[in-house]
Amino acid sequence: MQAASAQALIVRSDDSPVYREVVAELRRGLADAPDDRIEIAELPAAGLTTEALSAVPAEGLVVTVGLAAAQAVAVALLVGDVLMPALLGWLLRA
């Protein structure tokens, strides 16, 4: 088995259906990528820790889905000594 060539962390604001739907669509889109060795982790904003964010390499991608997710990532970046990975965010109203 080959190691993942890329890592992505999806942080969603909560477990509401609209956020789950966005995450499912993101997963489908990433599954269609030419290189299928993308490791995807997913967490609710309430479960995000500095350690989880630190596990994403600098060349990885952090995707926030919703305002609470974006705020949780911002706080984790401020609190921890974390290299900033690429960050993509969607602000949705549930």
PEGI-V566770 format. One record per residue. RES is the residue in one small letter. BURIAL is b if it has 16 or more other C-alpha atoms within 10 Angstrom, else e. Layout:
# PEGI-V566770
res->RES burial->BURIAL
res->RES burial->BURIAL
This chain:
# PEGI-V566770
res->m burial->e
res->q burial->e
res->a burial->e
res->a burial->e
res->s burial->e
res->a burial->b
res->q burial->b
res->a burial->b
res->l burial->b
res->i burial->b
res->v burial->b
res->r burial->b
res->s burial->b
res->d burial->b
res->d burial->e
res->s burial->e
res->p burial->e
res->v burial->e
res->y burial->b
res->r burial->e
res->e burial->e
res->v burial->b
res->v burial->b
res->a burial->e
res->e burial->e
res->l burial->e
res->r burial->e
res->r burial->e
res->g burial->e
res->l burial->b
res->a burial->e
res->d burial->e
res->a burial->e
res->p burial->e
res->d burial->e
res->d burial->e
res->r burial->b
res->i burial->b
res->e burial->e
res->i burial->b
res->a burial->e
res->e burial->b
res->l burial->b
res->p burial->b
res->a burial->b
res->a burial->e
res->g burial->e
res->l burial->b
res->t burial->b
res->t burial->b
res->e burial->e
res->a burial->e
res->l burial->b
res->s burial->b
res->a burial->e
res->v burial->b
res->p burial->b
res->a burial->e
res->e burial->e
res->g burial->b
res->l burial->b
res->v burial->b
res->v burial->b
res->t burial->b
res->v burial->b
res->g burial->b
res->l burial->b
res->a burial->b
res->a burial->b
res->a burial->b
res->q burial->e
res->a burial->b
res->v burial->b
res->a burial->e
res->v burial->e
res->a burial->b
res->l burial->b
res->l burial->e
res->v burial->e
res->g burial->e
res->d burial->e
res->v burial->b
res->l burial->e
res->m burial->b
res->p burial->b
res->a burial->e
res->l burial->e
res->l burial->e
res->g burial->b
res->w burial->e
res->l burial->e
res->l burial->e
res->r burial->e
res->a burial->e
